[in-house]
């Protein structure tokens, strides 16, 4: 039986376009961020974005929590985090409200990151020689 990926992306590799939504629960107001996230199996959490996103989230009235975050160099920093949803990856839209995630904001990384905690929801295939990233639903 062959598997059919619900997301398959070539160049740029290994990046996925991700639509992230932060919602204020009591008002239903939303802030939508669409980012080209680098898939990083060394990042243990869901999504990591630059700290400048904190302003839009704060203006929405969604609480941001101080949380420790370990960077690639092993340094522990204090990041801000909030609850959010992933509504779409590349052309694949998830049923409402999307996938629950923890959104971390800190510093000014070169690229937003899609980490291992989110990636572990699916079967991921990274084909380095062909530079193709595929996501499959688990059996």
N, C-alpha and C positions, 0 to 999 in steps of 0.2 A: 504494500500500500504506500503510495507516494504522499508526501506532505505538501501542502500548498501554503506558502507564507501569506500572512495577512499584511505584512509590510516587507518590502524588499527594496533596498536602496543601494545604488552604486555610488559614484562620486557626488559630492565629496564624502570620503570614507574616513572614519566611521561616525558620521553625523546623521541625526534624525531631526526633522522639524517637529516640534512638540508644541501643542496649544495647552497652556496651563491657565486655570481659572481659579481666582481667589474670590470667595463669596462671603459677604457679610450676612450671616444667617437671619438676623432680625429684620432686615430691610430687603434682602434679596439683591442688593446692589452687587455688581460684579466688576472685577478688573480682569481683563484677558491679556495674557502675554503669549506671543508666538515667538519661539526661539529655535535656532538651529543648535541643538545640544550635541556635544561630543559624547559618544557612548564610552564610559570609563568604568571598566570592571574593577579598578582599584579604588573607586569611590564607593563606600559601603551603603550610602543612603539613597534617597529617591532622586531629587533634583537640586542642583546647586547653581545659584545665580548671583550676579554681582550685587553689592550692597545698595546700589542706587534704586533698586526695586522696592526697598523698604519704604521709601517716601510714598509711592502710590498705594502700597498696602496700608500704611498708617492713615493716609487721607481717607481711605475707604472705611476706616474704623475697625479693621480686623486686628485682633491682638497679635503681637509678635513676641515670641518667647526667647529669652537668652538660653542658649544651649551650647555645650561644648562640641567642637567639630575638629577632627584630626585631618590635617592637610596631607598632601602627598609626601611632603618632606618629613612627616612625623610630628610636626609642630601642632600643638593643641591651641585653638583659638576659640573665642566666644563669638558665635554666630547668632543671627536672629532666625527664627523659624516660625512658620505658621502652617495651618492645614490648608490644603488646596486640592484640586482635581486635575487630572490629565484628561482632556476631552478628545484629543486627536493626536495621533502620531502619523506623520506624513499624510497619506490619503485615507487612513483608517480612522473612522470616528467610533468611539465607544458609546454604549448606551448611557443615557443620562442617569446619574449626574457625572459619570466618568469614573476614573480610577482614583481612589483616595491616596493622597501622598502627603509627605512632609516636605515643604519647600524651604530650603536653607538659603540664606543670603549672607554673604560676607565678602569683603574686599573687592577686588576688580580682576577676576580671573579672565584669561584670554578668551575662554569659551565657557558658556553654561554647560553643566555636566548632567548627563542621565546616568545614574549610578546603579549598582548591583541590586539594591533592594527592589527597585522598580523593574529592572531587567529580569529578575528571578520569577516574575509572574508568568513568563513565557519561556519557550525554548528559543534561544538565540543562537544563530550561526554566523560567525564572523569568518568569511572566506577571504583571507589576506591576499593570496595570489591574484584572485579576480577582483578584489576590493569591493565585495558585496556583503552587505549586512542584511540578514533575513530574520524575521520574527515569526514564530509559529505558535498557534494555540496548543496548550498541553493536551495530551490524549485523554 
